[in-house]
Amino acid sequence: MDGPAWLPPADADVAGPWVRHSVSRLDRSAVTRFGRVCLKVTVLTNYVHPSGSRVFSTAPSTIGRAMTGLAVLSDAPVRCDEDQLRFDRYVEPILSLLTSPTSTTPFTVGVLGAWGSGKSSVLAMVDERLGVENPDAFVRVHFNPWVHRNEPNMLVPLLHALQETLLADRKKRFTHAVTRVASVIGTLTADALLTTLTAGFLTVDKYDQAVERYVAQRSQVESELRNLRNLLRDEVAGIRGQGAQVVFFIDDIDRCEPDQIVDLLESVKLFLDVPGVFVLMAISKELVDRGVAIKYQGFGFDPDGMMDIGDEYLEKMIQLPLYLLPLDSRSVRRLVEAHAQPALLARHGDLLQVVLRPNPRKIKRVLNFLTVTTAIVAGTPGLDELRDDLVVRLAVLRVQVPRLFSAVLTDPRVLVVLECLYRDRLEFTEDGFRSRYGDDSGTSLYHAVAPHYRRQPELEHLFAASTFEEEQDRIHDYLTLFGGRAA
């Protein structure tokens, strides 16, 4: 939208809010296709005041036409035919391991990587390939611990997932196993002490209170655990006898609290470490370390010792740790080219390639943010004159460095300060700041940027060629797009 073709000053206050309201009306009939959610945005080209006067008429610009159908990216795992980041290089070895007649079980594969790095996509693609190529050779059990994060014992919903998968078998091969798994669940639920111990609740501070009771019933508990494990082992053996292997896909562990992650790992080791079971889990090494530190903080280990414990802990739980490689700049570019709006890609593709972090989820969030934000800018008279490269830079800053962006919203001068720093026009010392901005403001600005300057690699690319200083009279207009207050 090029802006109003005719807008009498007296009616400007009427037109502005109406345009913003009109742009924000999204067609509820969203269509999901190939990982995108398409939303229709309709902006009328004429607005007539109740008095009968035409307040404004707009003609769609190139951006306006490009935004007629907004295509935003879903955070759902990608399918095999959508793989643009070569996740197949991880999928193929895992499939080979699962389908090899010489592979031994139990076996646990940990797909390790940072939040948003694509772990869920790897699991989803393995699942998809098994379902297409070996539909009856694997009982594919899907478990999302985050959905059950409020359960007192994560083991119970995990076994429920197994029971439901066996029940849904299209050939109805496992009716006997369904009944036996149900009996395991019933025993776990009914025995309070057994539930407590298998839930990992016996922490250091509760140990003294529980030890007497535990010792008194230790034989009973250990016997019951052996019986339940043997029962599961026998049923899995029966499943194997009918030509199928059990594969657990455990995802979204990263969303759980760190101590819950450790409890889940212990539950998996306790009950699923039986012949005939593969476990594939998406997990963050950092969160496992944090969970171990929380669970064993009462034992007085020093930080270095705790890190060693975290490594050893993971080694006991996972036989094959598979680390996802970080994206290179070419992969970032491919993702941007595949999903960015054509106009955005043409003008700012090179900038996005160097400022976006190599994390698929963050890349999608930035592109979604820009898709909708540029549509709003194009449809709002007065904002359509904003420099779109600054909008891009602010969107990246908002998604990738939220703490710094909060400081920007508090004091927009931070943008100009960073621009001066990365152009070597300001000395990075508290005295240098105080000399330029005064004692109070200089100290405040220095402490706002000090935790981030030269510590966030994308900031140099964001600010070395930016023009925030030239636009400082309108900075508040830019920031209103991202939750800031109008000047």
N, C-alpha and C positions, 0 to 999 in steps of 0.2 A: 504494500500500500504506500503510495507516494506522499500521502498526507492530504489534508482537506483542499479541495479545489476552490471552495468558497466557505468562509466561516466568519460571520460577523462577530466582532469582539464581545458584544453584549451576550451572545449565546454560547460563548466558549465553555462556560461552566456547565452548560447543559450537555453539550456534545461529548466532552471528555469522558465523564463517567459512563455514558451510554455505550461509547465505543469499547471501553474496558469491559463492560458487562457483556457486550455482544461477542467480543473475542473469547471470553472465558466460557462461553456456552459450547460444550463439547457434546457431539452426538453420542448418546448412550449406547448405540449399537456398534460397539467396538468389534473389529474383526481381527482375530489372531491368525497370522500366517507367517511361516518360516521364522519364528522367533520374534516377530514384530507385532505390536498392537497398533492397529490403524484407527485413528480418531479423526472425525471430520470436524473442521472448524469453519463455521459460516459467518462471514462478516458482510452485512448489507452495504450497498454502495450509496444509499441515500438515507437520510434521517429527516423526518418532517416534524417540526415542533407542533405541539397541540394547537398553537395559534393558526396553523396552516402554512407557515413560512418554512421553506426548505433550509435547514440549518447548515447542512454540508452535503457535498457529493464527493465520493472518492473513486479513484480509478485504480485497479489493482496493478502493483508494480511486479517486477520479476520475483521478488521475495514473496509477495502476496500470493502469486500464482503457485509458487513452489510449495507453499504451506497449505494449499487447499485440503490436502489429505495428509495429516501428520502421521509419520511412521516412527513409532518409538520402540525401543528394544526391550524385550522381555528378559528377566533375570533367570529364566528357566534354563536348565542344562541344554546344550546343543545336541542335535541328532547327528547321526553319521553323515547325512547328506548336507549338513550345514557346517561341517568342520572346516574352518578357515585358518586354524592355528596349529594344524598338524598334530592333533591329539591322537590320531591313529598310530603314531610312533610309540605311544604308551599302551594303546588298546591291543595291538597285535601281540606283543609279548605276553600280556596277561591272558589273552585268549589261548595262546599256545600252551601256557602253563595249565590252564583249566582243562583243556581238551586232550592233553597228552596222556596216553595210557600208562606212562611211567611215573606220572606225578603222584606223590604220596600225600596223604592227609592224616591229621588235620593240618591246614595251612592257612596262614593269614597274610594278606597283602595290604600294606598301608600305603595309600596314595597320599603323599605329603606335599604340602605347599601352603602358601600364605592365603589369607581370606581373599576370595574372589579370583584365585589363580586358575581355576578350571577343574578342580578335583571332582566336582559333581558331574561335569560333562564327561570326564573319563569313565566314571562309574556308569553313567547313563548309556554311553556308547557300547561299553562291554555288555551291559544288560540287553541292549537292542540287538546286538549281533548274536548273542546266545539265543534270544527268542526267535530270530529269523533262521539261524543256521542249525540250531540244536534244540528245538522247542520241547522235546520230551526227555532230553538227556540231562536236564538240570531243573531242579526245584529252586526257583529264583525267589528268595525271600527279601522283601524290602522293608527296612526299618529306619524310621526317622526318630531318633531319641529326643529331639527338641520338642516334637509334638507331645511327648510323654514326660516332659521335664518336671512336672509336678507329681509324678508317681513316686510313692515312697520307695519302690524297688524297681529299677529299670529292667531287671531280668523278667519280670512278669509280662509286660507288654512285648518284650522281645520274643518270648515263647508264644504269646498270642499271635504274633505276626507269622511265626512258623506254622501254627495250627491253621490259621486262615488260608495260607498258601497251599497247604496240603489239601484242605477241604475244597479249594477251587480247581484242583487238578482236572483237566478236561477228560481224562480217561478214568477218573475215579479210582485211582490205584491205591490210595493211601488212607482208606477209611479206618482201618485198624490203628494206624499210626496217629490219626487225629484223636481218637479216644484216649490213647496212652499219653500223648502230650497234654491233653486236658487234665489227666490225673496228676501229672507233674505240677501243672499250674495250680491245681486245687491244693496240693500239699504245701507248696510254697506260700500260698495265700493264707492257709489255715494255721500254720505253725508260726507263732509270733517270734520266737527266738530265731528260727531258721530264716525268717524274712529279714530280721534285723541284721544277722550276720552276712547274708548274701547281698544285702543292700549297701554294705560297706559303712554302716553306722557305728561300728565299734571303734571310735576314735580314742585318742590318748586320754582325754579328759573324762571319758565315760568308762574307761577300762577297769579302774578300781571297783566301780559300782557293779560292773557286769561280770567280773572275773569269777566270783564265787558261784554265781548261778551258772556260768558257762562251764566251769570245771565239773559241776554236779551233773550237767546234762551233756558233757562233751561226747561221750560215747554214743549217746542217742543221736546227737546232731551229725557227727561224722558218719554214722551208719546210714542215716537218712539221706545225706548228701551223696554217699556212694550209691545208694539204691537209685536215686533220681538220675545220677549220671549214667549208671548202667542201663537204666530204662531207656534214656535218650540214645545211648550208644546202640542198643539193640534195635530201636526203631529206625535209626539212620541206616543200620546194616540192612534192615528190611527194605528200605527205600533203594539202597544200592542193588539189592537183589532183584529189583524190578527195573534195573537199567538206568537209574538216575542218581545224580550227585546233588547235594544240597549246597547252594551258594547264598550266603547272606550279604546283601548290599546295605551297608550302614553309612548313612550320609547325614549331613547337617550337624555333625558332632560339634563343629566350631561355634554353633549358636548356644550351646549349653554352658553352664557354669563350669569352671575348671575342675572343681571337685566332683561334679557329676560325670565329667569325662573319664576320670580315673575309676569311678565306680562302674561305669559301663565297661571299660576295658577289663576290669576284674570279673565282671559277670560273664563276658565273652570267654575269658580264659577258663572260668570255673565250669561252664556248662557246654560250651560249643567246641571245646578242645577234644573232639572225638573223631575217630576215623570216618571218612566220608563227607566231611564238612570243609568247605572253603569259606573264608570270610574276606570280603573286600570292604575296606573302610577308608573314607576320606577324612583326613585328620591333619591338624596343625601341630608340629613338633613344639612350638613355643607354648601352646595351650596345654600340652601334656606336661611340660616342665613346670608350668605354673600350677597345674592341678596337683602334681606330686608335692610341690613346695607347700601348698595349702594343707594337703592331707597329712603331711608328716612334719609340719612346722613345730609341733610340740616335742619333737625328739632332739632338738638342739643342734641340728646339722648346720655347718657353716655354708655360705652361698655356693662356694666351689664344690663342696661335697654334695650339695643338693642337686647341682647340675649333673654330676656324675651319676647320681641316683636316677635322675630323669632319663639319661641315656640307657642305663642298664634296665630300667623299667620297660622302656619301649622295646628293647631287644628281646625281652621275655615275652612280650605280647604279640610282636609282629616278626614273622620270619623273613619277609621281603619288604623292606622300605623302598618305595619307588618315589623319588623326588621329582616334581615337575620343574622343568627348566624355565628360567625367566624368559619372557618374550624379548626378542631383539627388535631393533627399530623397524626392520622390514615387516615383521609380524604386526607391530603396532600400526604401520601404514596400511597393511592389507585390511585390518579390522576397520580402520577409519574409512578407507575407500569403499568397503562393502556396506557400511551403515550410515555414513554421514550424508546429510542433504547435499545434493549436487552443488548448489550455490556456495554452501559452507565449505565444501571440499575444495572447490576451485579457488576460493579466496584465501583459505587458511589451512589447507592440508599440510603444508610444510611446517607451520607453527604447531599444529596439533601433534604432528609426528614427534617433535622434540620435547614438548611439554607434558604429554600424557605419560603417566606411569605405566610400566609394562604389566598391567593387571587388567584382564578382560572385564571384570565387573566394574572397576572404576572407569574404564574407557566407555562402557555402555552408559554409565550414569552421567558422565560429562556430555556425551552425544545426545542423550534424552533431554538433559537440561537445556542444551543449546537449541535443540529442535523446537521446543515449546517456547523458550524465551525469545528467540528471534521472531517467532510468529507473533508474540505479544508486542514486541517492539515495532514490527512492521505494521501492526494494526492500531497503534496508539499515536494519534497526532501529537507532535512535540517530542516523542521518544524516537521517532524514525530517523532523526538526525544524529543520533548517538553513533559513535564510531564502533563499527561491529567488531574490529579486532580487540578493542578494550572489553567488550562484552564477552568475547571468547576467553580472554585472559582471566576475567573475574569469575567466569563459570568454572574454569579449571581450578582456580584458587579456592573457590567455595567447596568443591567436591574433594580435592586432594589435600588441602591444608586447612581444615576447618578451624583449628585454634587460631591460626594467623588471620583468617577471615573474620573471626569474631573480634579480633583487635582492630581490624579495618572498620567494621561497623561501629565500634566504640569511638574511633578517631580516624576518619578517612585520610588524614595527612600521612598515615602509615604508607599508603600507596606511593605518594610522592617521595617519601623518605627512602623506600626500597629502590625506587627508580634512580635516585641520586647515588645510593650506595653502589648499585651494580653498574653505574656509569662512572664510578670513581670521582664523584663530585662532592662526596661527604666522607669525612674521616670516621671510621667505625670505632669510636671511643666515646665514653660517656661525656668527657670534656668537650669533644668535638660537637656532640649533639647539643650540649648546653650552650656552647658558644654560638651555634646557629639558631637555636629555637628558644633560648632562655633557660633558666635553671629548672623550673617546674616542668614545662613542656618537654624540654630536652631529655630530662631524666625519664619521664613517662614514655616518650617515644623510643628511647634507647632500650628500655626494658621490654617494650612491646615487640621489637624486631630481633633482639639479641638471641632468643631461643631458636630462631629460624634462619638468620642470615648465614649463608654458606653451608647450611646443614640440610637444606632441601634442594636437591640438584635441579629441579625444574624452575626454581625461582629466578635463576640467572637468565634463562630463556624468556621467562614471562616479563621481566622488567628491563633487560638491557636495551630493548628496542621499543618499549612502550611509550605512550604519550599522555600519561596521567597528569603530569605537571601542566601541560597545555590545556587540559580539560578540567582542571581543579575547580573551576567555578561551577561545573555541572556534575561533579563527582556524586553528589547526593542523588541526581537523577539516575545515574548508573546503579547505585546501590539499592534504590527502591525495587529494582528487579530481583534482588536477592535478599529481601527482608529488611533493608535499611529504611530509615525514616527520611521523609522529604525534608528539604532544607526549610 
